Amino acid sequence: MSTDRARSGESAVDAGRGSLGSLPLLRGERIWNAGDFTGVNISLAIATWAFLVGGSTALLVGFQQGIAAMVIGNAIGLGFMILASVVASQRYGVEQYTILRPVFGLVGVGILVFTVILITEMGWSSLLAIMVGRAVTQVSNSALGTDFGPESLMVTFFALVAIAVAWWILSRGPVTIGRFNKFIAPGLIVVTVALMVFLVLNTSWETLFSAAPLAPFEDERLNFALAVEFNVGVGVSWYPVMGSLARLTKTPRAALWPSYGGLLGATLIAQVVGMAAALTLGDSDPTVWMLPFGGPVIGAFILLFIAFANITSTSSIVYSTVLAIRQASGNLLSGVRWAWLCAAFFVLPAVLAFFPGFMYQRFMTFVTLSGAFLAPMCGAIIADYFLLRRQRVSLGDLYSHRSDSAYHFHGGVNWAGLGAVVVGAVFYLLIYNPVTLTAQPIFGYITASFPSAVVGALVYYVLAQVLYVRRGIGDYSTAAQQVGGGA
């Protein structure tokens, strides 16, 4: 691999320029230091969806309980999400869906990518685009006197524009994404601080602390548990993107702490502002309250800036997902140009843009239902990488397909991994069903995501021992005995 290409960060880094996107990166090809990655994470965390999370939390609980729920939920969700995604990908310089082959098998990874991951990321992409459309139309209504409703065709039009811009950024690769984030991240910090200043100047603490939740259930304990569970789901929903982004960092420290601190700190600040505004102005939607909150000029500027941040967030989110689609498809999509593959991903989000009320009305359901599958998935990955393999993976076997690889298992599927996801998800849905909103009494004490992650880890550990470890299948014993790493 040439020195010039390594310097540019555009060889193995940019899957759009060739077939090297899944290969392990050399140290010289890693393009982000701790400051760069912190900026990426801040720009991901502070977008209008983060304010929407705060507003949605205000539907269930008041200000003090809301802060507690957001801190607890995000801290837990981010904790096991980062252990499952960031650590291994950064250590080995391997894209996160490639490093999953020991956990689920080559075919098993494809099954998860084309179901759980694809649906989750398409949902987030459509939501972010629709929020851009709603933000632009709100500014137009205020500045130009138009009368575009929240589900008008103009919302759809600007959502489609946002998707087109996100596609253009994404088609240029992660280096371009990083360049935009260097501009976006500092601006988002300034914007969030400005919103906090407006909050302090325009709202008394007494009013804020006494404000009632907007649409709570009768059971106060259930409300708090739901708020915590919702925020755990928000934390774990970062899983599909973080490993593939973390592999671009130069050191483990540059990956781990910016991931946790950047996402947790920035997310909480934006969520607290969103919750406070929702409680005092009576609307959970940031595209509605941000204009009266910040004023017709400053509020409009802030709303448009954060809307643009949604576009860069979408690019970062979709980057790892499209990589995963290409790799999980085998040879089927290997010859498709990166730009066309990215465009294909955005087809369903573009269709959903014609139904702008759909994702808004089901936002909390979407987040928690995604967590029902992502949480046990993370649990299985943690059990495999930290407990059974002791953080040792054979890079040769990762890239040896079919029966030549120790990670082929039977038919390309690690049934311990898929079994853990299914059992963990069923356990989650038995405790709490986000579609019907039915919850067992125990949900008020332990919620659902974290225990389902624990169940996923335990099921994986037991099944892997029975099916593979004792039979010498899957390279578990060799990995545990290795002294050197593949980093």
Secondary structure, DSSP 8 states (H G I E B T S, - for coil): --HHHHHHT-SSS-GGGSS-TTS---GGG--B-HHHHHHHHHHHHSSHHHHHHHHHHTTTS-HHHHHHHHHHHHHHHHHHHHHHHHHHHHHHT--TTTTTHHHH-HHHHHHHIIIIIHHHHHHHHHHHHHHHHHHHHHHHHHHH-----TTSHHHHHHHHHHHHHHHHHHHT-HHHHHHHHHHHHHHHHHHHHHHHHHHHHH--HHHHHH---SS--S-HHHHHHHHHHHHHHHHHTTHHHHHHHHTTBSSHHHHHHIIIIIHHHHHHHHHHHHHHHHHHHS---HHHHHHHHH-TTHHHHHHHHHHHHHHHHHHHHHHHHHHHHHHHTTTSSTTS-HHHHHHHHTHHHHHHTT-HHHHHHTHHHHHHHHHHHHHHHHHHHHIIIIIISTT---HHHHSS-GGGSTT-TBTTB-HHHHHHHHHHHHHHHHHEETTTTEE-TTHHHH-SHHHHHHHHHHHHHHHHHHHTGGGT-SSHHHHHH--S---
